[in-house]
Amino acid sequence: METPKQNGIKNNDQCIVIGGTHKGKSGIIQDLKTSKTGHITITVLQENGVRFKTLGKNVEVKATE
């Protein structure tokens, strides 16, 4: 089975959530995985230490300066 494109998403990238339940939150991408159905799932670590899970399609990687 072919792995889906990850749209430039990598572990330890800064991101902002642009859709879903956690829309507007941001943090560091951790625990990048591809589910059995082919969807990308990630854990986002916020600056305050709180983690949440979301789909890769719901995040946008912040441009590094």
PDB file of N, CA, C and O in Angstrom:
ATOM      1  N   MET A   1       0.841  -1.193   0.000  1.00  0.00           N
ATOM      2  CA  MET A   1       0.000   0.000   0.000  1.00  0.00           C
ATOM      3  C   MET A   1       0.880   1.247   0.000  1.00  0.00           C
ATOM      4  O   MET A   1       1.851   1.327   0.752  1.00  0.00           O
ATOM      5  N   GLU A   2       0.546   2.196  -0.824  1.00  0.00           N
ATOM      6  CA  GLU A   2       1.316   3.423  -0.943  1.00  0.00           C
ATOM      7  C   GLU A   2       0.961   4.398   0.181  1.00  0.00           C
ATOM      8  O   GLU A   2      -0.206   4.538   0.547  1.00  0.00           O
ATOM      9  N   THR A   3       1.977   5.067   0.720  1.00  0.00           N
ATOM     10  CA  THR A   3       1.726   6.051   1.778  1.00  0.00           C
ATOM     11  C   THR A   3       1.222   7.346   1.176  1.00  0.00           C
ATOM     12  O   THR A   3       1.749   7.789   0.155  1.00  0.00           O
ATOM     13  N   PRO A   4       0.199   7.980   1.786  1.00  0.00           N
ATOM     14  CA  PRO A   4      -0.306   9.241   1.244  1.00  0.00           C
ATOM     15  C   PRO A   4       0.710  10.362   1.417  1.00  0.00           C
ATOM     16  O   PRO A   4       1.566  10.299   2.299  1.00  0.00           O
ATOM     17  N   LYS A   5       0.617  11.374   0.586  1.00  0.00           N
ATOM     18  CA  LYS A   5       1.496  12.539   0.711  1.00  0.00           C
ATOM     19  C   LYS A   5       1.196  13.245   2.026  1.00  0.00           C
ATOM     20  O   LYS A   5       0.039  13.363   2.429  1.00  0.00           O
ATOM     21  N   GLN A   6       2.242  13.709   2.686  1.00  0.00           N
ATOM     22  CA  GLN A   6       2.079  14.331   3.995  1.00  0.00           C
ATOM     23  C   GLN A   6       2.075  15.845   3.921  1.00  0.00           C
ATOM     24  O   GLN A   6       2.113  16.512   4.955  1.00  0.00           O
ATOM     25  N   ASN A   7       2.029  16.401   2.722  1.00  0.00           N
ATOM     26  CA  ASN A   7       1.940  17.852   2.530  1.00  0.00           C
ATOM     27  C   ASN A   7       3.004  18.619   3.301  1.00  0.00           C
ATOM     28  O   ASN A   7       2.734  19.702   3.819  1.00  0.00           O
ATOM     29  N   GLY A   8       4.218  18.064   3.381  1.00  0.00           N
ATOM     30  CA  GLY A   8       5.313  18.752   4.049  1.00  0.00           C
ATOM     31  C   GLY A   8       5.251  18.694   5.560  1.00  0.00           C
ATOM     32  O   GLY A   8       6.019  19.383   6.231  1.00  0.00           O
ATOM     33  N   ILE A   9       4.366  17.896   6.109  1.00  0.00           N
ATOM     34  CA  ILE A   9       4.241  17.781   7.565  1.00  0.00           C
ATOM     35  C   ILE A   9       5.302  16.818   8.077  1.00  0.00           C
ATOM     36  O   ILE A   9       5.434  15.701   7.577  1.00  0.00           O
ATOM     37  N   LYS A  10       6.066  17.266   9.093  1.00  0.00           N
ATOM     38  CA  LYS A  10       7.085  16.430   9.710  1.00  0.00           C
ATOM     39  C   LYS A  10       7.013  16.622  11.221  1.00  0.00           C
ATOM     40  O   LYS A  10       6.500  17.629  11.708  1.00  0.00           O
ATOM     41  N   ASN A  11       7.536  15.637  11.955  1.00  0.00           N
ATOM     42  CA  ASN A  11       7.644  15.783  13.399  1.00  0.00           C
ATOM     43  C   ASN A  11       8.515  16.992  13.723  1.00  0.00           C
ATOM     44  O   ASN A  11       9.465  17.286  12.998  1.00  0.00           O
ATOM     45  N   ASN A  12       8.199  17.684  14.797  1.00  0.00           N
ATOM     46  CA  ASN A  12       8.903  18.857  15.320  1.00  0.00           C
ATOM     47  C   ASN A  12       8.709  20.131  14.500  1.00  0.00           C
ATOM     48  O   ASN A  12       9.405  21.117  14.743  1.00  0.00           O
ATOM     49  N   ASP A  13       7.786  20.139  13.538  1.00  0.00           N
ATOM     50  CA  ASP A  13       7.438  21.360  12.815  1.00  0.00           C
ATOM     51  C   ASP A  13       6.452  22.179  13.637  1.00  0.00           C
ATOM     52  O   ASP A  13       5.631  21.612  14.359  1.00  0.00           O
ATOM     53  N   GLN A  14       6.519  23.489  13.538  1.00  0.00           N
ATOM     54  CA  GLN A  14       5.523  24.370  14.134  1.00  0.00           C
ATOM     55  C   GLN A  14       4.298  24.358  13.230  1.00  0.00           C
ATOM     56  O   GLN A  14       4.435  24.385  12.007  1.00  0.00           O
ATOM     57  N   CYS A  15       3.107  24.318  13.812  1.00  0.00           N
ATOM     58  CA  CYS A  15       1.906  24.301  12.989  1.00  0.00           C
ATOM     59  C   CYS A  15       0.789  25.106  13.644  1.00  0.00           C
ATOM     60  O   CYS A  15       0.847  25.439  14.828  1.00  0.00           O
ATOM     61  N   ILE A  16      -0.218  25.404  12.848  1.00  0.00           N
ATOM     62  CA  ILE A  16      -1.445  26.022  13.330  1.00  0.00           C
ATOM     63  C   ILE A  16      -2.597  25.192  12.794  1.00  0.00           C
ATOM     64  O   ILE A  16      -2.582  24.766  11.639  1.00  0.00           O
ATOM     65  N   VAL A  17      -3.597  24.963  13.640  1.00  0.00           N
ATOM     66  CA  VAL A  17      -4.745  24.155  13.244  1.00  0.00           C
ATOM     67  C   VAL A  17      -5.737  25.065  12.520  1.00  0.00           C
ATOM     68  O   VAL A  17      -6.147  26.098  13.050  1.00  0.00           O
ATOM     69  N   ILE A  18      -6.116  24.670  11.301  1.00  0.00           N
ATOM     70  CA  ILE A  18      -6.987  25.501  10.471  1.00  0.00           C
ATOM     71  C   ILE A  18      -8.384  24.924  10.315  1.00  0.00           C
ATOM     72  O   ILE A  18      -9.222  25.504   9.625  1.00  0.00           O
ATOM     73  N   GLY A  19      -8.643  23.782  10.951  1.00  0.00           N
ATOM     74  CA  GLY A  19      -9.968  23.169  10.848  1.00  0.00           C
ATOM     75  C   GLY A  19     -10.200  22.180  11.972  1.00  0.00           C
ATOM     76  O   GLY A  19      -9.264  21.775  12.662  1.00  0.00           O
ATOM     77  N   GLY A  20     -11.440  21.800  12.148  1.00  0.00           N
ATOM     78  CA  GLY A  20     -11.785  20.814  13.167  1.00  0.00           C
ATOM     79  C   GLY A  20     -12.015  21.429  14.535  1.00  0.00           C
ATOM     80  O   GLY A  20     -12.127  22.646  14.681  1.00  0.00           O
ATOM     81  N   THR A  21     -12.081  20.560  15.532  1.00  0.00           N
ATOM     82  CA  THR A  21     -12.385  20.951  16.909  1.00  0.00           C
ATOM     83  C   THR A  21     -11.371  21.926  17.498  1.00  0.00           C
ATOM     84  O   THR A  21     -11.740  22.822  18.258  1.00  0.00           O
ATOM     85  N   HIS A  22     -10.104  21.759  17.156  1.00  0.00           N
ATOM     86  CA  HIS A  22      -9.036  22.555  17.766  1.00  0.00           C
ATOM     87  C   HIS A  22      -8.613  23.749  16.913  1.00  0.00           C
ATOM     88  O   HIS A  22      -7.507  24.265  17.074  1.00  0.00           O
ATOM     89  N   LYS A  23      -9.479  24.184  16.015  1.00  0.00           N
ATOM     90  CA  LYS A  23      -9.181  25.293  15.101  1.00  0.00           C
ATOM     91  C   LYS A  23      -8.677  26.517  15.873  1.00  0.00           C
ATOM     92  O   LYS A  23      -9.263  26.919  16.878  1.00  0.00           O
ATOM     93  N   GLY A  24      -7.584  27.094  15.386  1.00  0.00           N
ATOM     94  CA  GLY A  24      -7.009  28.290  16.000  1.00  0.00           C
ATOM     95  C   GLY A  24      -5.879  27.997  16.972  1.00  0.00           C
ATOM     96  O   GLY A  24      -5.136  28.908  17.337  1.00  0.00           O
ATOM     97  N   LYS A  25      -5.731  26.751  17.399  1.00  0.00           N
ATOM     98  CA  LYS A  25      -4.640  26.400  18.311  1.00  0.00           C
ATOM     99  C   LYS A  25      -3.384  26.146  17.502  1.00  0.00           C
ATOM    100  O   LYS A  25      -3.448  25.877  16.302  1.00  0.00           O
ATOM    101  N   SER A  26      -2.230  26.236  18.173  1.00  0.00           N
ATOM    102  CA  SER A  26      -0.969  26.002  17.485  1.00  0.00           C
ATOM    103  C   SER A  26      -0.013  25.287  18.409  1.00  0.00           C
ATOM    104  O   SER A  26      -0.233  25.211  19.618  1.00  0.00           O
ATOM    105  N   GLY A  27       1.055  24.762  17.826  1.00  0.00           N
ATOM    106  CA  GLY A  27       2.051  24.060  18.618  1.00  0.00           C
ATOM    107  C   GLY A  27       3.026  23.313  17.741  1.00  0.00           C
ATOM    108  O   GLY A  27       3.202  23.634  16.566  1.00  0.00           O
ATOM    109  N   ILE A  28       3.669  22.297  18.333  1.00  0.00           N
ATOM    110  CA  ILE A  28       4.687  21.506  17.658  1.00  0.00           C
ATOM    111  C   ILE A  28       4.110  20.138  17.322  1.00  0.00           C
ATOM    112  O   ILE A  28       3.484  19.497  18.166  1.00  0.00           O
ATOM    113  N   ILE A  29       4.325  19.695  16.087  1.00  0.00           N
ATOM    114  CA  ILE A  29       3.825  18.393  15.649  1.00  0.00           C
ATOM    115  C   ILE A  29       4.665  17.281  16.263  1.00  0.00           C
ATOM    116  O   ILE A  29       5.895  17.305  16.217  1.00  0.00           O
ATOM    117  N   GLN A  30       3.961  16.301  16.844  1.00  0.00           N
ATOM    118  CA  GLN A  30       4.608  15.122  17.395  1.00  0.00           C
ATOM    119  C   GLN A  30       3.819  13.899  16.966  1.00  0.00           C
ATOM    120  O   GLN A  30       2.656  14.015  16.581  1.00  0.00           O
ATOM    121  N   ASP A  31       4.426  12.748  17.025  1.00  0.00           N
ATOM    122  CA  ASP A  31       3.749  11.461  16.836  1.00  0.00           C
ATOM    123  C   ASP A  31       2.955  11.401  15.529  1.00  0.00           C
ATOM    124  O   ASP A  31       1.755  11.127  15.538  1.00  0.00           O
ATOM    125  N   LEU A  32       3.622  11.655  14.424  1.00  0.00           N
ATOM    126  CA  LEU A  32       3.013  11.605  13.094  1.00  0.00           C
ATOM    127  C   LEU A  32       2.814  10.150  12.686  1.00  0.00           C
ATOM    128  O   LEU A  32       3.770   9.374  12.669  1.00  0.00           O
ATOM    129  N   LYS A  33       1.592   9.781  12.360  1.00  0.00           N
ATOM    130  CA  LYS A  33       1.279   8.402  11.962  1.00  0.00           C
ATOM    131  C   LYS A  33       0.286   8.401  10.816  1.00  0.00           C
ATOM    132  O   LYS A  33      -0.432   9.376  10.594  1.00  0.00           O
ATOM    133  N   THR A  34       0.257   7.288  10.087  1.00  0.00           N
ATOM    134  CA  THR A  34      -0.739   7.076   9.052  1.00  0.00           C
ATOM    135  C   THR A  34      -1.639   5.941   9.524  1.00  0.00           C
ATOM    136  O   THR A  34      -1.153   4.853   9.833  1.00  0.00           O
ATOM    137  N   SER A  35      -2.939   6.182   9.581  1.00  0.00           N
ATOM    138  CA  SER A  35      -3.880   5.180  10.069  1.00  0.00           C
ATOM    139  C   SER A  35      -4.095   4.083   9.030  1.00  0.00           C
ATOM    140  O   SER A  35      -3.632   4.192   7.894  1.00  0.00           O
ATOM    141  N   LYS A  36      -4.794   3.035   9.425  1.00  0.00           N
ATOM    142  CA  LYS A  36      -5.099   1.931   8.517  1.00  0.00           C
ATOM    143  C   LYS A  36      -5.878   2.407   7.301  1.00  0.00           C
ATOM    144  O   LYS A  36      -5.736   1.848   6.214  1.00  0.00           O
ATOM    145  N   THR A  37      -6.699   3.433   7.476  1.00  0.00           N
ATOM    146  CA  THR A  37      -7.515   3.949   6.377  1.00  0.00           C
ATOM    147  C   THR A  37      -6.752   4.938   5.501  1.00  0.00           C
ATOM    148  O   THR A  37      -7.285   5.418   4.500  1.00  0.00           O
ATOM    149  N   GLY A  38      -5.496   5.249   5.872  1.00  0.00           N
ATOM    150  CA  GLY A  38      -4.670   6.132   5.062  1.00  0.00           C
ATOM    151  C   GLY A  38      -4.668   7.582   5.471  1.00  0.00           C
ATOM    152  O   GLY A  38      -4.028   8.403   4.813  1.00  0.00           O
ATOM    153  N   HIS A  39      -5.376   7.930   6.555  1.00  0.00           N
ATOM    154  CA  HIS A  39      -5.392   9.316   7.021  1.00  0.00           C
ATOM    155  C   HIS A  39      -4.189   9.579   7.919  1.00  0.00           C
ATOM    156  O   HIS A  39      -3.756   8.703   8.669  1.00  0.00           O
ATOM    157  N   ILE A  40      -3.659  10.789   7.835  1.00  0.00           N
ATOM    158  CA  ILE A  40      -2.524  11.187   8.668  1.00  0.00           C
ATOM    159  C   ILE A  40      -3.061  11.711   9.990  1.00  0.00           C
ATOM    160  O   ILE A  40      -3.916  12.597  10.014  1.00  0.00           O
ATOM    161  N   THR A  41      -2.555  11.159  11.097  1.00  0.00           N
ATOM    162  CA  THR A  41      -2.943  11.641  12.422  1.00  0.00           C
ATOM    163  C   THR A  41      -1.702  12.171  13.122  1.00  0.00           C
ATOM    164  O   THR A  41      -0.612  11.617  12.978  1.00  0.00           O
ATOM    165  N   ILE A  42      -1.874  13.239  13.877  1.00  0.00           N
ATOM    166  CA  ILE A  42      -0.753  13.836  14.593  1.00  0.00           C
ATOM    167  C   ILE A  42      -1.174  14.207  16.006  1.00  0.00           C
ATOM    168  O   ILE A  42      -2.358  14.361  16.304  1.00  0.00           O
ATOM    169  N   THR A  43      -0.182  14.345  16.859  1.00  0.00           N
ATOM    170  CA  THR A  43      -0.376  14.922  18.183  1.00  0.00           C
ATOM    171  C   THR A  43       0.293  16.287  18.143  1.00  0.00           C
ATOM    172  O   THR A  43       1.421  16.416  17.667  1.00  0.00           O
ATOM    173  N   VAL A  44      -0.396  17.302  18.639  1.00  0.00           N
ATOM    174  CA  VAL A  44       0.157  18.657  18.679  1.00  0.00           C
ATOM    175  C   VAL A  44       0.430  19.017  20.140  1.00  0.00           C
ATOM    176  O   VAL A  44      -0.456  18.919  20.989  1.00  0.00           O
ATOM    177  N   LEU A  45       1.660  19.433  20.421  1.00  0.00           N
ATOM    178  CA  LEU A  45       2.059  19.877  21.751  1.00  0.00           C
ATOM    179  C   LEU A  45       2.010  21.392  21.770  1.00  0.00           C
ATOM    180  O   LEU A  45       2.771  22.056  21.067  1.00  0.00           O
ATOM    181  N   GLN A  46       1.099  21.943  22.588  1.00  0.00           N
ATOM    182  CA  GLN A  46       0.976  23.401  22.689  1.00  0.00           C
ATOM    183  C   GLN A  46       2.068  23.962  23.597  1.00  0.00           C
ATOM    184  O   GLN A  46       2.719  23.220  24.332  1.00  0.00           O
ATOM    185  N   GLU A  47       2.258  25.260  23.538  1.00  0.00           N
ATOM    186  CA  GLU A  47       3.271  25.929  24.342  1.00  0.00           C
ATOM    187  C   GLU A  47       3.055  25.732  25.837  1.00  0.00           C
ATOM    188  O   GLU A  47       4.020  25.685  26.600  1.00  0.00           O
ATOM    189  N   ASN A  48       1.787  25.615  26.267  1.00  0.00           N
ATOM    190  CA  ASN A  48       1.478  25.440  27.687  1.00  0.00           C
ATOM    191  C   ASN A  48       1.590  23.981  28.152  1.00  0.00           C
ATOM    192  O   ASN A  48       1.276  23.676  29.303  1.00  0.00           O
ATOM    193  N   GLY A  49       2.038  23.070  27.256  1.00  0.00           N
ATOM    194  CA  GLY A  49       2.254  21.679  27.632  1.00  0.00           C
ATOM    195  C   GLY A  49       1.089  20.749  27.361  1.00  0.00           C
ATOM    196  O   GLY A  49       1.226  19.536  27.520  1.00  0.00           O
ATOM    197  N   VAL A  50      -0.045  21.278  26.959  1.00  0.00           N
ATOM    198  CA  VAL A  50      -1.228  20.468  26.679  1.00  0.00           C
ATOM    199  C   VAL A  50      -1.094  19.860  25.286  1.00  0.00           C
ATOM    200  O   VAL A  50      -0.699  20.532  24.333  1.00  0.00           O
ATOM    201  N   ARG A  51      -1.431  18.572  25.189  1.00  0.00           N
ATOM    202  CA  ARG A  51      -1.376  17.871  23.904  1.00  0.00           C
ATOM    203  C   ARG A  51      -2.786  17.570  23.429  1.00  0.00           C
ATOM    204  O   ARG A  51      -3.698  17.388  24.235  1.00  0.00           O
ATOM    205  N   PHE A  52      -2.958  17.519  22.106  1.00  0.00           N
ATOM    206  CA  PHE A  52      -4.223  17.058  21.530  1.00  0.00           C
ATOM    207  C   PHE A  52      -3.943  16.382  20.207  1.00  0.00           C
ATOM    208  O   PHE A  52      -2.933  16.656  19.559  1.00  0.00           O
ATOM    209  N   LYS A  53      -4.840  15.498  19.809  1.00  0.00           N
ATOM    210  CA  LYS A  53      -4.702  14.784  18.540  1.00  0.00           C
ATOM    211  C   LYS A  53      -5.618  15.412  17.506  1.00  0.00           C
ATOM    212  O   LYS A  53      -6.707  15.889  17.826  1.00  0.00           O
ATOM    213  N   THR A  54      -5.159  15.405  16.251  1.00  0.00           N
ATOM    214  CA  THR A  54      -5.957  15.917  15.153  1.00  0.00           C
ATOM    215  C   THR A  54      -5.501  15.253  13.861  1.00  0.00           C
ATOM    216  O   THR A  54      -4.501  14.535  13.843  1.00  0.00           O
ATOM    217  N   LEU A  55      -6.222  15.489  12.804  1.00  0.00           N
ATOM    218  CA  LEU A  55      -5.862  14.956  11.498  1.00  0.00           C
ATOM    219  C   LEU A  55      -4.884  15.891  10.801  1.00  0.00           C
ATOM    220  O   LEU A  55      -4.938  17.108  10.981  1.00  0.00           O
ATOM    221  N   GLY A  56      -4.000  15.319  10.010  1.00  0.00           N
ATOM    222  CA  GLY A  56      -3.017  16.103   9.278  1.00  0.00           C
ATOM    223  C   GLY A  56      -3.644  17.104   8.331  1.00  0.00           C
ATOM    224  O   GLY A  56      -3.068  18.163   8.082  1.00  0.00           O
ATOM    225  N   LYS A  57      -4.816  16.787   7.798  1.00  0.00           N
ATOM    226  CA  LYS A  57      -5.485  17.708   6.859  1.00  0.00           C
ATOM    227  C   LYS A  57      -5.958  18.982   7.569  1.00  0.00           C
ATOM    228  O   LYS A  57      -6.252  19.978   6.908  1.00  0.00           O
ATOM    229  N   ASN A  58      -6.034  18.962   8.886  1.00  0.00           N
ATOM    230  CA  ASN A  58      -6.524  20.100   9.651  1.00  0.00           C
ATOM    231  C   ASN A  58      -5.413  21.077  10.071  1.00  0.00           C
ATOM    232  O   ASN A  58      -5.694  22.092  10.709  1.00  0.00           O
ATOM    233  N   VAL A  59      -4.166  20.779   9.719  1.00  0.00           N
ATOM    234  CA  VAL A  59      -3.075  21.648  10.138  1.00  0.00           C
ATOM    235  C   VAL A  59      -2.332  22.238   8.953  1.00  0.00           C
ATOM    236  O   VAL A  59      -2.322  21.690   7.851  1.00  0.00           O
ATOM    237  N   GLU A  60      -1.717  23.369   9.222  1.00  0.00           N
ATOM    238  CA  GLU A  60      -0.873  24.050   8.237  1.00  0.00           C
ATOM    239  C   GLU A  60       0.464  24.327   8.912  1.00  0.00           C
ATOM    240  O   GLU A  60       0.505  24.888  10.007  1.00  0.00           O
ATOM    241  N   VAL A  61       1.547  23.938   8.267  1.00  0.00           N
ATOM    242  CA  VAL A  61       2.872  24.146   8.820  1.00  0.00           C
ATOM    243  C   VAL A  61       3.212  25.624   8.724  1.00  0.00           C
ATOM    244  O   VAL A  61       3.050  26.241   7.671  1.00  0.00           O
ATOM    245  N   LYS A  62       3.694  26.196   9.848  1.00  0.00           N
ATOM    246  CA  LYS A  62       4.106  27.603   9.860  1.00  0.00           C
ATOM    247  C   LYS A  62       5.421  27.746   9.111  1.00  0.00           C
ATOM    248  O   LYS A  62       6.302  26.893   9.216  1.00  0.00           O
ATOM    249  N   ALA A  63       5.547  28.813   8.365  1.00  0.00           N
ATOM    250  CA  ALA A  63       6.788  29.089   7.638  1.00  0.00           C
ATOM    251  C   ALA A  63       7.887  29.423   8.647  1.00  0.00           C
ATOM    252  O   ALA A  63       7.669  30.187   9.588  1.00  0.00           O
ATOM    253  N   THR A  64       9.063  28.845   8.441  1.00  0.00           N
ATOM    254  CA  THR A  64      10.182  29.144   9.323  1.00  0.00           C
ATOM    255  C   THR A  64      10.879  30.400   8.840  1.00  0.00           C
ATOM    256  O   THR A  64      11.029  30.631   7.640  1.00  0.00           O
ATOM    257  N   GLU A  65      11.294  31.191   9.786  1.00  0.00           N
ATOM    258  CA  GLU A  65      11.914  32.481   9.440  1.00  0.00           C
ATOM    259  C   GLU A  65      13.404  32.354   9.389  1.00  0.00           C
ATOM    260  O   GLU A  65      14.098  33.332   9.114  1.00  0.00           O
TER     261      GLU A  65
END
